[in-house]
Amino acid sequence: MISFIRNIWKNRSTKFFIILSVVFIFVIALAAYVIKNAGYFIHKKTVYVVKIDDVISYKYMDIDKLSNFLENFKGDGLILYIDSPGGGLETFKIVQAIKNLSVPKVCYIKYYGTSAAYWICSQADYIVAEPYAITGSIGGVIMYMNFAGLLRKIGVEPVIIKEGRLKDLGNPYRNLTEHEKEILHRKLKIFVDKFKNDVLNKRNIHNRSAVLSGEWFFGIEAKELGLVDNLGDYETAKNIIAEELNTSKNDIAFVEISFKKEELWISKIFGMVLDFILKRSIENLYGVLG
């Protein structure tokens, strides 16, 4: 068999025919691949879809990486895919980066787009929301657990040594004074006023007293109030960004990207064990106190 192949290969015309056939097959295969994946080669526009589908905080998201991505944005357009109840002070960094983008920006709210998540969304040029997506909730809140009464009931008295009258402001082991509540409210207002002003400067709000009250709204309500521009789904957002870019949706490469932190499996197990211990401890404590 081997000698037969060798004899064939020695023949020049046969060798040429074999080589030509291999080249021909390779060209046909390459052409088929190019035709099949033509979209990847002929796309004129690239739209990045940034998914924000968790609490907006350093714990759950790589805020710095997201901000750097937006500050050095290379795409032709941006879709903000929002499904988040909100977040904390970190949101300001993302909002500022979005503000500075000069490309078309569309926000899509899937289920939740409230509080800090809506703040991010409000800086888009166009907002699409599902009819019963929950949005709005423009405001802020400071909450903390006060254990002072519980500690007194079980006979525990915390000892606090401090230098500076307000150094332990927000200490959960004692009650807040009225003056301390005023201080916290004043600081909260500074941040929330920035949030409200950004929304009002970007959106044509119809009922400011209702919108700025902290109330949340369904998508159908939000549209009437000017919080969103249109009711629809993810495909609606894609169609709008295509119109903004004066091209067809089929001529756009939509690249989805997420900056969500992946939790290590050991952290998940530790969290489950901690939750179990905490739950049993609370149950036992209530049994003692009850």
N, C-alpha and C positions, 0 to 999 in steps of 0.2 A: 504493500500500500504506500509505504514511504517512498520507495523507489519510483512508483508510478507518479506521485506528486512531484518528485524531483525532475522527472522527465518532462512533465507538463511545464514546470517553472523555467526549464532551460529554453523552451521555445519562446523567442522574442515576441512574436505577435500575440501569443497566448498571454505572456506576462503583461504586455501593454494593455490587452483587453481586460485582464483582471484588475490592474491598477485603475484603469479608466472606470470600470464598473464600481469599484469601491469609492472613488471620488464622486461619481454620479450619485450613488446611494447617500453619501454623506451630505451632498448639496441638497438633495431632495428632503432628507431628514431635517436639515437646518432650515430650509424654506418652510417646511410644515410647522416647525417649532415657532418660527417668526410669525407666521400667519395666525397660529393658534394663540400666541401671546402678543398679538400686534398692539393691543392696548397699552402694554408696558413700554413699547418703543415709540409710539406716536402721541402719547399724552402731552399736551401742551401746558397743562396746569397741574399743580400739586396742592391739595388741600389737606392740612393736618386736622385730624379729629382728636381733640384733647378730652379724654374721659375723666371726669371728676365724679366718682360714684362712692364716696365715703366722706366721713367727717373731715373737714379741711383743717388739718393740724399736722405738726411735725411728727406726731406719733403714727399717723396713718398714711401720710404722703411725704414724698421728698419735695418739699416746698422750694428749696434752693435750686434743685435740678429743673423743676418746672419753670421757675422764674428765669433761669439762665436760658432755657429753651426759648421762651417767649422774647427775651431781650435780644437773642441772636437768631431770630426767626428767619427761616430760609424759604418758606412756602409762599404760594400765591394767595392763599386764603386760609381762614381758620374757622372750624366749627367747635364750639364748646358744648360737649355732650354732658349735661348736668343731671345727676341723680343723687343729690346730697341734701341733708337737712341743715347744713351750715357749718360753722367753724368758729375759729377764734381770731386773735389779733394778726395771725400770720396772713390772713386773707388780704390785708392791705398790700403786701408785696406782690401778690398775683395781680390784683386790680391795677396797680401802677404799671406793671409790665404790659397788660392788655391795652391800657389807655394809649401807650406809646406806639402800638402797632399801626401801621398805615395801610394794611391790607384789609379786604372785606372780612367782616367778622359776623358770624351767625351763631346764636345760642339756641340749643334745643333742650327743653326741660322734659324729662321722661316721667318720673313719678314725683320727685321732690326737687324743688329749687327755691328753698327758703333761706331767709336770714343772709348769712355771709355768702351762701351759694348764689342767691339772687343778686347780691352785690357784684359778684364776678360777672354774672349773666347780663346785668344791666349795662355793662360797658360795651356790649356787642352792638352792631349796627341794626340787627334785626333779631327778634326773639320769637321762637316757635315753642308752643307748649301743648302737651296732650290736654284734651278737654277737661279731664279731672285730675290733672297734675296739681300738686299743692305748691303754691308759690307765695311770694310776698314775705310777710313776717318781718317787716323792716323795723329794726329796733335793736335793743341789746338787753342783756340781763346778767346780773351777777348773783350767783347762788352758792351757798356753802352750808355745810351741816353744822348746827350748833349743838354741842354735846353738854353744855353747861347744866341743863336740867337733869339729864341722865346721870352725870357724874355726881351731882348732889344726892340723887336718889340712892345710889350705891355707895355713898360715903367717900367719894374720891375728890380731893381738892387739888387742882393743878397749882404748881408753884411757878410763877413767871418772874424772871429777872431780866430787866431790859434797860437800855440806855437810849432815851429818845421817847417822848410821850406817845408817839403813834407807831413805834417800831413793830408792835404786834397787831397792827390793824388787820382785822379779819381773823383773828385767833379763834378757832372753833371751840375753845374750852371756856370761853366767857361770852357774855352778851355784848353786842355792839351798843355803843352810846348813840344818841341821836346825832351828835356832832360827827361821829365816824360814819354813820349812814349817809349824811350829807356829803362828806368827802368822797365816798365811793360813788355816789350818784353823780357828783360833779365830774369825776374822772370818766365814768361811763358815758356821760353826755358828750364829752369832748370827742370820743371815738365815734359814737353813733351819729353825731352831727356831720362828721365827715362822710359817713355812709349815706345819710339822707341827702346831703348836697350832691354827691356823685350821682345818685339816682335821679334827682330832680334836674340836674344839668344835662342828663343824657336822654331821659324819658319825658314824654308829654303826658304827665299825670293829670287825670280829670278831677279826682276827689282827694285832695292832699290830706285832709284831716283823717279820712278813713285809711288811706294807704300808709300813712306814717304813724298809725296807732299801734303797730305791731301785729295787727290781725293778719292771718293767712287767708289765701283765696284759692278757689279752684281755677283752673285755666279759663273756663268760660266767664268767670267773674273778673279775672285779671285782664282779659281782653277789653272788657267794658271800661275798666279803670285806667287803661293805658300801660299796664305793667308788661303786657306781651302784645305782639303785633298780629299774630296769627295762631290759629289752632291747627294742629297737624301732628305728624310723626317725624321720624328720623329722615325718611325719604323727602318729606316736605322741606326740611332744612337743607338737604342736598340740592334740591331743585332751586332753592332761593340763592344759595351760594353760587350755583352755576349761572344764574341770571346776573348776579352781581359781577361775575367775571366775564360776562358776555360770551359764554360758550355753552356747549352741551354737557350734560352730566356725564355722558359716556366718554367725553374727552378729558375727564378729570380723574387723576389718581387720588383716591381717598385713603389716607394713611392714618390708621388709628393708633394712638399712643396713650399710655397710662403712666402715671407717676406714683401709683399706689405702692406702698411698701408691703413686701411679702413677709408674713409672720413666720418665723422658724417653728418647726414642729415641736421642738422642746419648749418653746414659749407658750404654744397652744396648750400643751399638756400641763405645764406649770400653772397657767391661767385657770384651767378646769379644776385642778386640785385646790388652788387657792379659793376659787368660788365655792367649792364644796365645803371647805373648812370654814369659810366665812359664814355660809348659810347655816351650818350646824351650830356655830358659835352663837349666832343671833337667836336661833331657836332655843338653845340652852339658856341664853341670857333672859329671853322672854319667860322661860319656864321658872327661872329664879325670881324674876321681878313680878310675875303674874300672881 
